[in-house]
Amino acid sequence: MNQRIFILSLLTLSISACSTQDNAKRASGGFEYEKISAVAKLSIPKDLRQPKYSQEYAINQDINKNGPVGKELDVRAPALVLPIAASTRVDPNSTKAEIWFDKVLEDENLADLILVALKEKLSSDNVDLTELDSKKHLYESTWFNKTQESGFWLWSDTNTVASMRFQFQLTIKPHGRSVALSTKLVEFKAKNGSTTMDVIDQQRAEVAMLNNIIGHVDYLYRKHKRENRMMRATQKIVSISENAKGEAAYLVELEKDYLWANLPSFFEKYGFVIDDLNESKNIYYVSFTKPDASFWDAIWGDNKPIVELTNAKYQFRLTSADKNTALTIYDEAGKALSDDILEKIFPVMEPGLSFRNAN
């Protein structure tokens, strides 16, 4: 988002000089209700039975009667904080422009990630961020300027019509897995010299600023996810090694539970059928039938890689190896397949057990 569009979103309707702006704030129709006085209490003669009165719908006399009415009343709804980034939430009891983030990326410090998003977003609009209090995690921006071009072609000029400065507060839970970000408008200057802003305009500006930061955090999440996919697409996480018994096995850089849960999709794709399983010992008992590559599959490019094994029954047994998993393949007699066989089928097993081509 370029600077002009971003600043415009922050300062929308902040200058009341424009008649169309003013109309958007005001209710349409007549305002005759301003002239109506309170109705006197119903007078009942003493010799008649008095009616029963209920206070269910009585109006409290402690209400603020000094607020704007009629044409002076701003009818626009308050702006809403948009929790569009993953694991974001809004506190319904909070009156501030505030959003809570819960940890999504285990390998990233959540508070640092939010601060990076804040700095990057402000930097893209030529705005700097300074730290006011490191213990309170309080920051303040330099001026956001809304500009407007005047004149025509060679005689055009760019003028600043309004400026704003914001404070940003991070509230970090002791465990660090939940962080709140709030925004507050601390200074405003209009071209006409005004330094005050309507309450609703201020709320809308603070929420607009916060929503832009939330959107950038969401962008960083998606960027991180894409980088992980790209890294996984090029990284080989399967190698030939040994299990704890010294038998030849594939070493897969995935947690055992994850590999166990995803092996059925591997079996289905490469010609294995699950006959039985022992979940407590992490063993799949499978039958293998080599798929037939038809002539038409070759023509249309639909032929799938084939595991060069003999049609027979096998066991796929998983054992933990630190944070990785050792996958040992046994034949029907319970003998582990040799290094030579594992090496022979590795070109198909490696991408298959990495689940890079799963679809």
Contacts in CASP RR format, 6 or more apart in sequence:
PFRMAT RR
TARGET T0000
AUTHOR 0000-0000-0000
METHOD contacts of the structure
MODEL  1
MNQRIFILSLLTLSISACSTQDNAKRASGGFEYEKISAVAKLSIPKDLRQ
PKYSQEYAINQDINKNGPVGKELDVRAPALVLPIAASTRVDPNSTKAEIW
FDKVLEDENLADLILVALKEKLSSDNVDLTELDSKKHLYESTWFNKTQES
GFWLWSDTNTVASMRFQFQLTIKPHGRSVALSTKLVEFKAKNGSTTMDVI
DQQRAEVAMLNNIIGHVDYLYRKHKRENRMMRATQKIVSISENAKGEAAY
LVELEKDYLWANLPSFFEKYGFVIDDLNESKNIYYVSFTKPDASFWDAIW
GDNKPIVELTNAKYQFRLTSADKNTALTIYDEAGKALSDDILEKIFPVME
PGLSFRNAN
1 124 0 8 1.000
1 212 0 8 1.000
3 124 0 8 1.000
3 125 0 8 1.000
3 126 0 8 1.000
4 147 0 8 1.000
6 124 0 8 1.000
6 125 0 8 1.000
6 212 0 8 1.000
7 125 0 8 1.000
7 144 0 8 1.000
7 145 0 8 1.000
7 146 0 8 1.000
7 147 0 8 1.000
8 146 0 8 1.000
9 208 0 8 1.000
9 212 0 8 1.000
10 144 0 8 1.000
10 146 0 8 1.000
10 164 0 8 1.000
10 205 0 8 1.000
10 208 0 8 1.000
10 209 0 8 1.000
10 212 0 8 1.000
11 144 0 8 1.000
11 146 0 8 1.000
11 162 0 8 1.000
11 164 0 8 1.000
11 205 0 8 1.000
12 204 0 8 1.000
12 208 0 8 1.000
13 21 0 8 1.000
13 24 0 8 1.000
13 25 0 8 1.000
13 76 0 8 1.000
13 201 0 8 1.000
13 204 0 8 1.000
14 162 0 8 1.000
14 188 0 8 1.000
14 190 0 8 1.000
14 197 0 8 1.000
14 198 0 8 1.000
14 201 0 8 1.000
14 205 0 8 1.000
15 21 0 8 1.000
15 161 0 8 1.000
15 162 0 8 1.000
15 190 0 8 1.000
15 191 0 8 1.000
15 192 0 8 1.000
16 22 0 8 1.000
16 25 0 8 1.000
16 198 0 8 1.000
17 192 0 8 1.000
24 76 0 8 1.000
25 74 0 8 1.000
25 75 0 8 1.000
25 76 0 8 1.000
25 200 0 8 1.000
26 71 0 8 1.000
26 73 0 8 1.000
26 74 0 8 1.000
26 75 0 8 1.000
27 70 0 8 1.000
27 71 0 8 1.000
27 73 0 8 1.000
27 75 0 8 1.000
31 69 0 8 1.000
31 70 0 8 1.000
31 71 0 8 1.000
33 70 0 8 1.000
34 69 0 8 1.000
34 70 0 8 1.000
42 51 0 8 1.000
44 50 0 8 1.000
44 51 0 8 1.000
68 74 0 8 1.000
74 198 0 8 1.000
74 200 0 8 1.000
76 200 0 8 1.000
76 204 0 8 1.000
78 200 0 8 1.000
78 203 0 8 1.000
78 204 0 8 1.000
78 207 0 8 1.000
79 203 0 8 1.000
79 204 0 8 1.000
79 207 0 8 1.000
79 208 0 8 1.000
80 207 0 8 1.000
81 90 0 8 1.000
81 97 0 8 1.000
81 98 0 8 1.000
81 99 0 8 1.000
81 207 0 8 1.000
81 210 0 8 1.000
81 211 0 8 1.000
81 214 0 8 1.000
82 211 0 8 1.000
82 214 0 8 1.000
83 89 0 8 1.000
83 90 0 8 1.000
83 99 0 8 1.000
83 214 0 8 1.000
84 211 0 8 1.000
84 214 0 8 1.000
84 215 0 8 1.000
84 218 0 8 1.000
85 101 0 8 1.000
85 214 0 8 1.000
85 215 0 8 1.000
85 217 0 8 1.000
85 218 0 8 1.000
85 221 0 8 1.000
86 104 0 8 1.000
86 218 0 8 1.000
86 221 0 8 1.000
87 101 0 8 1.000
87 102 0 8 1.000
87 103 0 8 1.000
87 104 0 8 1.000
88 99 0 8 1.000
88 100 0 8 1.000
88 101 0 8 1.000
88 102 0 8 1.000
88 214 0 8 1.000
88 217 0 8 1.000
89 99 0 8 1.000
89 100 0 8 1.000
89 102 0 8 1.000
90 98 0 8 1.000
90 99 0 8 1.000
90 100 0 8 1.000
91 98 0 8 1.000
91 100 0 8 1.000
91 180 0 8 1.000
96 182 0 8 1.000
96 184 0 8 1.000
96 206 0 8 1.000
97 182 0 8 1.000
97 183 0 8 1.000
97 184 0 8 1.000
97 203 0 8 1.000
97 206 0 8 1.000
97 207 0 8 1.000
97 209 0 8 1.000
97 210 0 8 1.000
98 180 0 8 1.000
98 181 0 8 1.000
98 182 0 8 1.000
98 183 0 8 1.000
98 210 0 8 1.000
99 180 0 8 1.000
99 181 0 8 1.000
99 182 0 8 1.000
99 210 0 8 1.000
99 214 0 8 1.000
100 178 0 8 1.000
100 179 0 8 1.000
100 180 0 8 1.000
101 110 0 8 1.000
101 114 0 8 1.000
101 178 0 8 1.000
101 179 0 8 1.000
101 180 0 8 1.000
101 181 0 8 1.000
101 217 0 8 1.000
102 110 0 8 1.000
102 177 0 8 1.000
102 178 0 8 1.000
103 110 0 8 1.000
103 176 0 8 1.000
103 177 0 8 1.000
103 178 0 8 1.000
104 110 0 8 1.000
104 221 0 8 1.000
105 113 0 8 1.000
105 221 0 8 1.000
105 224 0 8 1.000
108 224 0 8 1.000
110 176 0 8 1.000
110 177 0 8 1.000
110 178 0 8 1.000
110 179 0 8 1.000
111 137 0 8 1.000
111 170 0 8 1.000
111 172 0 8 1.000
111 176 0 8 1.000
111 179 0 8 1.000
113 217 0 8 1.000
113 220 0 8 1.000
114 170 0 8 1.000
114 179 0 8 1.000
114 181 0 8 1.000
114 213 0 8 1.000
114 217 0 8 1.000
115 139 0 8 1.000
115 170 0 8 1.000
116 220 0 8 1.000
117 213 0 8 1.000
117 215 0 8 1.000
117 216 0 8 1.000
117 217 0 8 1.000
117 219 0 8 1.000
117 220 0 8 1.000
118 129 0 8 1.000
118 139 0 8 1.000
118 168 0 8 1.000
118 181 0 8 1.000
118 213 0 8 1.000
118 216 0 8 1.000
119 129 0 8 1.000
120 216 0 8 1.000
121 212 0 8 1.000
121 213 0 8 1.000
121 216 0 8 1.000
122 128 0 8 1.000
122 129 0 8 1.000
122 141 0 8 1.000
125 144 0 8 1.000
127 141 0 8 1.000
127 142 0 8 1.000
127 143 0 8 1.000
127 144 0 8 1.000
128 141 0 8 1.000
128 142 0 8 1.000
129 139 0 8 1.000
129 140 0 8 1.000
129 141 0 8 1.000
129 142 0 8 1.000
129 168 0 8 1.000
130 139 0 8 1.000
130 140 0 8 1.000
130 141 0 8 1.000
130 142 0 8 1.000
131 138 0 8 1.000
131 139 0 8 1.000
132 138 0 8 1.000
132 139 0 8 1.000
132 140 0 8 1.000
132 167 0 8 1.000
136 169 0 8 1.000
137 169 0 8 1.000
137 170 0 8 1.000
137 171 0 8 1.000
137 172 0 8 1.000
138 167 0 8 1.000
138 168 0 8 1.000
138 169 0 8 1.000
138 170 0 8 1.000
139 167 0 8 1.000
139 168 0 8 1.000
139 169 0 8 1.000
139 170 0 8 1.000
140 165 0 8 1.000
140 166 0 8 1.000
140 167 0 8 1.000
140 168 0 8 1.000
140 186 0 8 1.000
141 165 0 8 1.000
141 166 0 8 1.000
141 167 0 8 1.000
141 168 0 8 1.000
142 165 0 8 1.000
143 163 0 8 1.000
143 164 0 8 1.000
143 165 0 8 1.000
144 163 0 8 1.000
144 164 0 8 1.000
144 165 0 8 1.000
144 166 0 8 1.000
145 160 0 8 1.000
145 162 0 8 1.000
145 163 0 8 1.000
146 160 0 8 1.000
146 161 0 8 1.000
146 162 0 8 1.000
146 163 0 8 1.000
147 158 0 8 1.000
147 159 0 8 1.000
147 160 0 8 1.000
147 161 0 8 1.000
148 158 0 8 1.000
148 159 0 8 1.000
148 161 0 8 1.000
149 156 0 8 1.000
149 157 0 8 1.000
149 158 0 8 1.000
149 159 0 8 1.000
150 156 0 8 1.000
150 157 0 8 1.000
150 158 0 8 1.000
150 159 0 8 1.000
151 157 0 8 1.000
159 191 0 8 1.000
160 191 0 8 1.000
161 190 0 8 1.000
161 191 0 8 1.000
162 188 0 8 1.000
162 189 0 8 1.000
162 190 0 8 1.000
162 191 0 8 1.000
163 188 0 8 1.000
163 189 0 8 1.000
164 185 0 8 1.000
164 187 0 8 1.000
164 188 0 8 1.000
164 189 0 8 1.000
164 205 0 8 1.000
165 185 0 8 1.000
165 186 0 8 1.000
165 187 0 8 1.000
165 188 0 8 1.000
166 183 0 8 1.000
166 184 0 8 1.000
166 185 0 8 1.000
166 186 0 8 1.000
166 206 0 8 1.000
166 209 0 8 1.000
167 183 0 8 1.000
167 184 0 8 1.000
167 186 0 8 1.000
168 181 0 8 1.000
168 182 0 8 1.000
168 183 0 8 1.000
168 184 0 8 1.000
168 213 0 8 1.000
169 180 0 8 1.000
169 181 0 8 1.000
169 182 0 8 1.000
169 184 0 8 1.000
170 179 0 8 1.000
170 180 0 8 1.000
170 181 0 8 1.000
171 179 0 8 1.000
171 180 0 8 1.000
171 181 0 8 1.000
171 182 0 8 1.000
172 178 0 8 1.000
172 179 0 8 1.000
173 179 0 8 1.000
181 210 0 8 1.000
181 213 0 8 1.000
182 210 0 8 1.000
183 206 0 8 1.000
183 207 0 8 1.000
183 209 0 8 1.000
183 210 0 8 1.000
183 213 0 8 1.000
184 206 0 8 1.000
185 197 0 8 1.000
185 202 0 8 1.000
185 205 0 8 1.000
185 206 0 8 1.000
187 195 0 8 1.000
188 194 0 8 1.000
188 195 0 8 1.000
188 196 0 8 1.000
188 197 0 8 1.000
188 202 0 8 1.000
189 195 0 8 1.000
197 205 0 8 1.000
232 354 0 8 1.000
232 356 0 8 1.000
233 356 0 8 1.000
236 350 0 8 1.000
236 354 0 8 1.000
237 252 0 8 1.000
237 253 0 8 1.000
237 254 0 8 1.000
237 353 0 8 1.000
237 354 0 8 1.000
238 250 0 8 1.000
238 251 0 8 1.000
238 252 0 8 1.000
238 253 0 8 1.000
238 346 0 8 1.000
238 349 0 8 1.000
238 350 0 8 1.000
238 353 0 8 1.000
238 354 0 8 1.000
239 250 0 8 1.000
239 251 0 8 1.000
240 248 0 8 1.000
240 249 0 8 1.000
240 250 0 8 1.000
240 251 0 8 1.000
240 339 0 8 1.000
240 342 0 8 1.000
240 343 0 8 1.000
240 346 0 8 1.000
241 249 0 8 1.000
241 250 0 8 1.000
241 251 0 8 1.000
241 321 0 8 1.000
241 326 0 8 1.000
242 248 0 8 1.000
242 249 0 8 1.000
242 326 0 8 1.000
243 249 0 8 1.000
243 319 0 8 1.000
243 321 0 8 1.000
243 326 0 8 1.000
243 328 0 8 1.000
243 336 0 8 1.000
244 319 0 8 1.000
244 321 0 8 1.000
244 326 0 8 1.000
247 328 0 8 1.000
247 336 0 8 1.000
248 328 0 8 1.000
248 336 0 8 1.000
248 337 0 8 1.000
248 338 0 8 1.000
248 339 0 8 1.000
248 342 0 8 1.000
249 326 0 8 1.000
249 327 0 8 1.000
249 328 0 8 1.000
249 329 0 8 1.000
249 336 0 8 1.000
249 342 0 8 1.000
250 326 0 8 1.000
250 327 0 8 1.000
250 328 0 8 1.000
250 329 0 8 1.000
250 342 0 8 1.000
250 349 0 8 1.000
250 353 0 8 1.000
251 321 0 8 1.000
251 324 0 8 1.000
251 325 0 8 1.000
251 326 0 8 1.000
251 327 0 8 1.000
252 259 0 8 1.000
252 324 0 8 1.000
252 325 0 8 1.000
252 326 0 8 1.000
252 327 0 8 1.000
252 353 0 8 1.000
252 354 0 8 1.000
253 323 0 8 1.000
253 324 0 8 1.000
254 324 0 8 1.000
254 325 0 8 1.000
255 323 0 8 1.000
255 325 0 8 1.000
256 282 0 8 1.000
256 318 0 8 1.000
256 319 0 8 1.000
256 320 0 8 1.000
256 325 0 8 1.000
259 318 0 8 1.000
259 325 0 8 1.000
259 327 0 8 1.000
259 353 0 8 1.000
260 279 0 8 1.000
260 282 0 8 1.000
260 318 0 8 1.000
262 355 0 8 1.000
262 358 0 8 1.000
263 284 0 8 1.000
263 316 0 8 1.000
264 274 0 8 1.000
265 355 0 8 1.000
265 358 0 8 1.000
266 272 0 8 1.000
266 352 0 8 1.000
266 353 0 8 1.000
266 355 0 8 1.000
267 273 0 8 1.000
267 274 0 8 1.000
267 284 0 8 1.000
267 286 0 8 1.000
269 304 0 8 1.000
269 352 0 8 1.000
269 358 0 8 1.000
270 291 0 8 1.000
270 304 0 8 1.000
270 305 0 8 1.000
270 306 0 8 1.000
270 307 0 8 1.000
270 348 0 8 1.000
270 352 0 8 1.000
271 288 0 8 1.000
271 289 0 8 1.000
271 290 0 8 1.000
271 291 0 8 1.000
271 307 0 8 1.000
272 286 0 8 1.000
272 287 0 8 1.000
272 288 0 8 1.000
272 314 0 8 1.000
273 286 0 8 1.000
273 287 0 8 1.000
273 288 0 8 1.000
273 289 0 8 1.000
274 284 0 8 1.000
274 285 0 8 1.000
274 286 0 8 1.000
275 285 0 8 1.000
275 286 0 8 1.000
275 287 0 8 1.000
275 313 0 8 1.000
276 285 0 8 1.000
277 283 0 8 1.000
277 284 0 8 1.000
277 285 0 8 1.000
278 285 0 8 1.000
281 317 0 8 1.000
282 317 0 8 1.000
282 318 0 8 1.000
282 319 0 8 1.000
283 315 0 8 1.000
283 316 0 8 1.000
283 317 0 8 1.000
283 318 0 8 1.000
284 315 0 8 1.000
284 316 0 8 1.000
284 317 0 8 1.000
285 313 0 8 1.000
285 314 0 8 1.000
285 315 0 8 1.000
286 313 0 8 1.000
286 314 0 8 1.000
286 315 0 8 1.000
286 316 0 8 1.000
287 312 0 8 1.000
287 313 0 8 1.000
287 314 0 8 1.000
288 307 0 8 1.000
288 309 0 8 1.000
288 310 0 8 1.000
288 311 0 8 1.000
288 312 0 8 1.000
288 313 0 8 1.000
288 314 0 8 1.000
289 311 0 8 1.000
290 306 0 8 1.000
290 307 0 8 1.000
290 308 0 8 1.000
290 309 0 8 1.000
290 311 0 8 1.000
291 304 0 8 1.000
291 306 0 8 1.000
293 303 0 8 1.000
293 304 0 8 1.000
293 306 0 8 1.000
294 303 0 8 1.000
296 302 0 8 1.000
297 303 0 8 1.000
297 304 0 8 1.000
305 347 0 8 1.000
305 348 0 8 1.000
305 351 0 8 1.000
306 348 0 8 1.000
307 345 0 8 1.000
307 348 0 8 1.000
307 349 0 8 1.000
308 344 0 8 1.000
308 345 0 8 1.000
308 348 0 8 1.000
309 341 0 8 1.000
309 345 0 8 1.000
312 331 0 8 1.000
312 332 0 8 1.000
313 331 0 8 1.000
313 332 0 8 1.000
314 329 0 8 1.000
314 330 0 8 1.000
314 331 0 8 1.000
314 332 0 8 1.000
315 329 0 8 1.000
315 330 0 8 1.000
315 331 0 8 1.000
315 334 0 8 1.000
316 327 0 8 1.000
316 328 0 8 1.000
316 329 0 8 1.000
317 327 0 8 1.000
317 328 0 8 1.000
317 329 0 8 1.000
317 330 0 8 1.000
318 325 0 8 1.000
318 326 0 8 1.000
318 327 0 8 1.000
319 325 0 8 1.000
319 326 0 8 1.000
319 328 0 8 1.000
320 326 0 8 1.000
327 353 0 8 1.000
328 336 0 8 1.000
329 336 0 8 1.000
329 337 0 8 1.000
329 342 0 8 1.000
330 336 0 8 1.000
330 337 0 8 1.000
331 337 0 8 1.000
342 349 0 8 1.000
351 357 0 8 1.000
352 358 0 8 1.000
END
